[in-house]
């Protein structure tokens, strides 16, 4: 997959470097030369250029990518123009950063396929972390309901899934377990994964459980296993 990231603020830089670290081909673009210099050794190509200019996508193969991430901050007009030009150029997927509900509506209206607010996403993550201790990851299914990954609490190490009786006592489901380790480059590697835990499976220290259910019910379960 080939990506173009336009706008190297905190969001754009993190996105570009995150994709590059995972082996993606990334073209990073910003109007500020200092920001371009900061990432040039870590991405496939870094270019100093006005992201809202119509000629941008005709230069250096910037428009010949699978995904364009519009991450321009502080200049909403430039962000809109970038999305318009990317759509006219036929880029298959356009992902845009927004800072308000109105911005989301506008960016979708002019052609962005996916629009999200990083600050709102961060707030949701913080709320989940405040409600559920030891959470390592989550995926929101609907308002108030998530799939949540949690490290096995010490109080239930050695107990079987059947003994915990999660569905009846707490109205939650254990859908998977896994163990992970940290690689030399700092990335997380899955050592083992069990997508269908059996009732007699004993939970181990250092293992991670994936639950589905109400966030409050999962939080209640964790509170009772302290």
DRENDO-1510 file (C-alpha; in Angstrom, 1 decimal, always signed):
<recs>
REC; n; res; u; v; w
REC; 1; UNK; +0.0; +0.0; +0.0 .
REC; 2; UNK; +1.1; +3.5; -0.8 .
REC; 3; UNK; +0.1; +6.5; +1.2 .
REC; 4; UNK; +0.4; +10.3; +1.0 .
REC; 5; UNK; +0.2; +12.3; +4.3 .
REC; 6; UNK; -0.4; +16.0; +3.8 .
REC; 7; UNK; +0.1; +18.2; +6.9 .
REC; 8; UNK; +2.8; +17.3; +9.3 .
REC; 9; UNK; +1.4; +18.5; +12.6 .
REC; 10; UNK; +1.3; +16.1; +15.5 .
REC; 11; UNK; -1.5; +14.1; +13.9 .
REC; 12; UNK; +0.1; +14.0; +10.4 .
REC; 13; UNK; +3.6; +13.2; +11.7 .
REC; 14; UNK; +2.4; +10.4; +14.0 .
REC; 15; UNK; +0.4; +8.9; +11.1 .
REC; 16; UNK; +3.2; +9.1; +8.6 .
REC; 17; UNK; +5.8; +7.6; +11.0 .
REC; 18; UNK; +3.4; +5.0; +12.2 .
REC; 19; UNK; +2.6; +3.8; +8.7 .
REC; 20; UNK; +6.3; +3.9; +7.7 .
REC; 21; UNK; +7.3; +1.8; +10.7 .
REC; 22; UNK; +4.9; -0.9; +9.6 .
REC; 23; UNK; +6.5; -1.1; +6.2 .
REC; 24; UNK; +4.2; +1.2; +4.2 .
REC; 25; UNK; +5.4; +3.4; +1.4 .
REC; 26; UNK; +4.8; +6.9; +2.7 .
REC; 27; UNK; +5.1; +10.3; +1.0 .
REC; 28; UNK; +5.0; +13.1; +3.6 .
REC; 29; UNK; +4.1; +16.7; +2.6 .
REC; 30; UNK; +4.1; +20.0; +4.4 .
REC; 31; UNK; +4.5; +23.7; +3.7 .
REC; 32; UNK; +7.0; +24.0; +6.6 .
REC; 33; UNK; +10.5; +22.8; +5.7 .
REC; 34; UNK; +11.4; +22.1; +9.4 .
REC; 35; UNK; +8.6; +19.6; +9.7 .
REC; 36; UNK; +9.6; +18.0; +6.4 .
REC; 37; UNK; +13.2; +17.7; +7.6 .
REC; 38; UNK; +12.1; +16.1; +10.8 .
REC; 39; UNK; +10.6; +13.1; +9.0 .
REC; 40; UNK; +12.6; +12.9; +5.7 .
REC; 41; UNK; +14.9; +10.1; +7.0 .
REC; 42; UNK; +12.0; +7.9; +8.2 .
REC; 43; UNK; +9.6; +8.0; +5.2 .
REC; 44; UNK; +9.9; +7.1; +1.5 .
REC; 45; UNK; +9.7; +10.7; +0.3 .
REC; 46; UNK; +9.3; +14.0; +2.1 .
REC; 47; UNK; +8.3; +17.2; +0.2 .
REC; 48; UNK; +7.9; +20.8; +1.1 .
REC; 49; UNK; +4.9; +22.1; -0.8 .
REC; 50; UNK; +1.6; +23.8; -0.3 .
REC; 51; UNK; -0.9; +21.0; +0.3 .
REC; 52; UNK; -3.9; +23.0; -1.1 .
REC; 53; UNK; -2.3; +23.7; -4.5 .
REC; 54; UNK; -4.0; +21.9; -7.4 .
REC; 55; UNK; -0.6; +20.9; -8.9 .
REC; 56; UNK; +0.4; +19.0; -5.7 .
REC; 57; UNK; -1.1; +15.7; -6.8 .
REC; 58; UNK; +0.6; +15.9; -10.2 .
REC; 59; UNK; +4.1; +16.0; -8.5 .
REC; 60; UNK; +6.4; +13.2; -7.4 .
REC; 61; UNK; +3.7; +10.6; -7.7 .
REC; 62; UNK; +1.8; +12.1; -4.7 .
REC; 63; UNK; -1.5; +11.5; -6.4 .
REC; 64; UNK; -0.7; +7.9; -7.5 .
REC; 65; UNK; -1.4; +6.4; -4.1 .
REC; 66; UNK; -3.9; +4.1; -2.5 .
REC; 67; UNK; -4.8; +6.4; +0.4 .
REC; 68; UNK; -4.4; +10.2; +1.0 .
REC; 69; UNK; -4.5; +11.4; +4.5 .
REC; 70; UNK; -5.5; +15.1; +4.7 .
REC; 71; UNK; -4.0; +16.3; +8.0 .
REC; 72; UNK; -3.7; +20.1; +7.4 .
REC; 73; UNK; -4.4; +21.9; +10.7 .
REC; 74; UNK; -5.0; +25.6; +11.3 .
REC; 75; UNK; -6.2; +26.2; +7.8 .
REC; 76; UNK; -9.6; +24.6; +7.1 .
REC; 77; UNK; -9.9; +26.1; +3.6 .
REC; 78; UNK; -6.6; +24.4; +2.6 .
REC; 79; UNK; -7.9; +21.2; +4.0 .
REC; 80; UNK; -11.1; +21.4; +2.0 .
REC; 81; UNK; -9.2; +22.2; -1.2 .
REC; 82; UNK; -6.9; +19.3; -0.7 .
REC; 83; UNK; -9.9; +16.9; -0.3 .
REC; 84; UNK; -11.5; +18.4; -3.4 .
REC; 85; UNK; -8.4; +18.0; -5.5 .
REC; 86; UNK; -7.8; +14.5; -4.2 .
REC; 87; UNK; -11.3; +13.4; -5.2 .
REC; 88; UNK; -11.0; +15.0; -8.6 .
REC; 89; UNK; -7.7; +13.1; -9.1 .
REC; 90; UNK; -9.4; +9.8; -8.4 .
REC; 91; UNK; -7.5; +8.7; -5.3 .
REC; 92; UNK; -9.3; +5.6; -4.1 .
REC; 93; UNK; -9.5; +6.5; -0.4 .
REC; 94; UNK; -9.3; +9.9; +1.2 .
REC; 95; UNK; -9.1; +10.2; +5.0 .
REC; 96; UNK; -9.4; +13.6; +6.5 .
REC; 97; UNK; -8.8; +15.2; +10.0 .
REC; 98; UNK; -11.6; +17.4; +11.3 .
REC; 99; UNK; -11.9; +19.6; +14.5 .
REC; 100; UNK; -15.6; +20.1; +14.8 .
REC; 101; UNK; -18.9; +18.4; +13.7 .
REC; 102; UNK; -19.4; +21.1; +11.0 .
REC; 103; UNK; -16.0; +20.4; +9.6 .
REC; 104; UNK; -16.8; +16.7; +9.4 .
REC; 105; UNK; -20.0; +17.5; +7.4 .
REC; 106; UNK; -18.1; +19.8; +5.0 .
REC; 107; UNK; -15.2; +17.4; +4.4 .
REC; 108; UNK; -17.6; +14.5; +3.7 .
REC; 109; UNK; -19.7; +16.7; +1.4 .
REC; 110; UNK; -16.6; +17.6; -0.7 .
REC; 111; UNK; -15.5; +14.0; -1.1 .
REC; 112; UNK; -13.6; +12.6; +1.9 .
REC; 113; UNK; -14.4; +8.9; +2.4 .
REC; 114; UNK; -13.4; +8.8; +6.1 .
REC; 115; UNK; -13.5; +11.8; +8.5 .
REC; 116; UNK; -12.7; +11.8; +12.2 .
REC; 117; UNK; -11.7; +14.1; +15.0 .
REC; 118; UNK; -8.5; +12.9; +16.8 .
REC; 119; UNK; -9.3; +14.9; +19.9 .
REC; 120; UNK; -12.7; +13.2; +20.2 .
REC; 121; UNK; -11.1; +9.8; +19.6 .
REC; 122; UNK; -8.5; +10.6; +22.3 .
REC; 123; UNK; -11.3; +11.6; +24.7 .
REC; 124; UNK; -13.1; +8.4; +24.2 .
REC; 125; UNK; -10.0; +6.4; +24.9 .
REC; 126; UNK; -9.4; +8.4; +28.1 .
REC; 127; UNK; -13.0; +7.7; +29.2 .
REC; 128; UNK; -12.5; +4.0; +28.6 .
REC; 129; UNK; -9.3; +4.1; +30.6 .
REC; 130; UNK; -10.9; +5.9; +33.4 .
REC; 131; UNK; -13.7; +3.5; +33.6 .
REC; 132; UNK; -11.7; +0.3; +33.1 .
REC; 133; UNK; -8.4; -0.2; +34.8 .
REC; 134; UNK; -5.6; -2.1; +33.1 .
REC; 135; UNK; -7.2; -1.7; +29.7 .
REC; 136; UNK; -4.7; -2.2; +26.9 .
REC; 137; UNK; -7.0; -1.6; +23.8 .
REC; 138; UNK; -10.6; -1.2; +22.9 .
REC; 139; UNK; -12.9; -1.1; +19.9 .
REC; 140; UNK; -16.3; +0.7; +20.2 .
REC; 141; UNK; -19.2; -1.3; +18.8 .
REC; 142; UNK; -21.9; +1.2; +19.7 .
REC; 143; UNK; -22.5; +3.9; +22.3 .
REC; 144; UNK; -21.6; +2.4; +25.6 .
REC; 145; UNK; -20.6; -1.0; +24.2 .
REC; 146; UNK; -17.1; -2.1; +23.3 .
REC; 147; UNK; -14.7; -4.9; +22.7 .
REC; 148; UNK; -12.0; -4.3; +25.4 .
REC; 149; UNK; -8.6; -5.9; +26.0 .
REC; 150; UNK; -7.5; -6.2; +29.6 .
REC; 151; UNK; -4.6; -7.8; +31.4 .
REC; 152; UNK; -5.7; -10.7; +33.5 .
REC; 153; UNK; -6.0; -9.4; +37.1 .
REC; 154; UNK; -4.0; -11.2; +39.8 .
REC; 155; UNK; -7.2; -12.2; +41.6 .
REC; 156; UNK; -8.4; -14.5; +38.9 .
REC; 157; UNK; -5.1; -16.0; +37.8 .
REC; 158; UNK; -5.5; -19.8; +37.8 .
REC; 159; UNK; -9.3; -19.7; +37.6 .
REC; 160; UNK; -11.2; -21.2; +34.7 .
REC; 161; UNK; -13.6; -19.3; +32.5 .
REC; 162; UNK; -16.4; -21.6; +33.8 .
REC; 163; UNK; -15.6; -20.7; +37.4 .
REC; 164; UNK; -15.9; -16.9; +36.6 .
REC; 165; UNK; -19.4; -17.4; +35.1 .
REC; 166; UNK; -19.0; -14.1; +33.3 .
REC; 167; UNK; -22.2; -14.0; +31.3 .
REC; 168; UNK; -24.5; -14.7; +34.2 .
REC; 169; UNK; -22.7; -12.7; +36.9 .
REC; 170; UNK; -21.5; -9.7; +34.9 .
REC; 171; UNK; -23.4; -9.8; +31.6 .
REC; 172; UNK; -20.1; -9.8; +29.6 .
REC; 173; UNK; -18.5; -12.3; +27.2 .
REC; 174; UNK; -14.9; -13.4; +27.0 .
REC; 175; UNK; -14.3; -13.7; +23.3 .
REC; 176; UNK; -10.5; -14.3; +23.1 .
REC; 177; UNK; -7.2; -14.6; +25.0 .
REC; 178; UNK; -3.7; -13.9; +23.9 .
REC; 179; UNK; -0.1; -13.4; +25.1 .
REC; 180; UNK; +2.2; -10.8; +23.7 .
REC; 181; UNK; +5.9; -9.8; +23.9 .
REC; 182; UNK; +7.8; -6.6; +23.0 .
REC; 183; UNK; +10.2; -7.0; +20.0 .
REC; 184; UNK; +13.6; -5.3; +19.8 .
REC; 185; UNK; +12.1; -2.4; +17.8 .
REC; 186; UNK; +9.5; -1.7; +20.5 .
REC; 187; UNK; +6.6; -3.2; +18.6 .
REC; 188; UNK; +4.2; -5.7; +20.1 .
REC; 189; UNK; +4.3; -9.3; +18.9 .
REC; 190; UNK; +1.5; -11.8; +19.6 .
REC; 191; UNK; +3.0; -15.0; +20.9 .
REC; 192; UNK; -0.2; -17.0; +21.3 .
REC; 193; UNK; -3.9; -16.4; +20.5 .
REC; 194; UNK; -7.0; -18.3; +21.4 .
REC; 195; UNK; -10.1; -17.1; +19.5 .
REC; 196; UNK; -12.4; -19.7; +21.1 .
REC; 197; UNK; -11.5; -20.0; +24.8 .
REC; 198; UNK; -12.9; -23.3; +26.3 .
REC; 199; UNK; -14.8; -23.2; +29.6 .
REC; 200; UNK; -12.0; -25.2; +31.4 .
REC; 201; UNK; -9.2; -22.9; +30.2 .
REC; 202; UNK; -7.3; -21.5; +33.2 .
REC; 203; UNK; -6.3; -17.8; +33.0 .
REC; 204; UNK; -2.6; -17.1; +33.3 .
REC; 205; UNK; -0.6; -14.2; +34.6 .
REC; 206; UNK; +0.5; -11.9; +31.8 .
REC; 207; UNK; -2.3; -13.0; +29.6 .
REC; 208; UNK; -4.7; -10.5; +27.9 .
REC; 209; UNK; -8.4; -11.1; +27.8 .
REC; 210; UNK; -10.8; -9.6; +25.2 .
REC; 211; UNK; -14.3; -8.9; +26.4 .
REC; 212; UNK; -17.4; -7.8; +24.7 .
REC; 213; UNK; -20.2; -6.0; +26.5 .
REC; 214; UNK; -21.3; -2.8; +28.2 .
REC; 215; UNK; -18.4; -0.7; +29.2 .
REC; 216; UNK; -20.0; -0.2; +32.7 .
REC; 217; UNK; -20.5; -4.0; +33.1 .
REC; 218; UNK; -16.8; -4.6; +32.2 .
REC; 219; UNK; -15.8; -1.9; +34.6 .
REC; 220; UNK; -17.9; -3.5; +37.3 .
REC; 221; UNK; -16.2; -6.9; +36.7 .
REC; 222; UNK; -12.7; -5.3; +37.0 .
REC; 223; UNK; -13.7; -3.5; +40.1 .
REC; 224; UNK; -14.8; -6.7; +41.7 .
REC; 225; UNK; -11.5; -8.5; +40.8 .
REC; 226; UNK; -9.2; -6.0; +42.6 .
</recs>
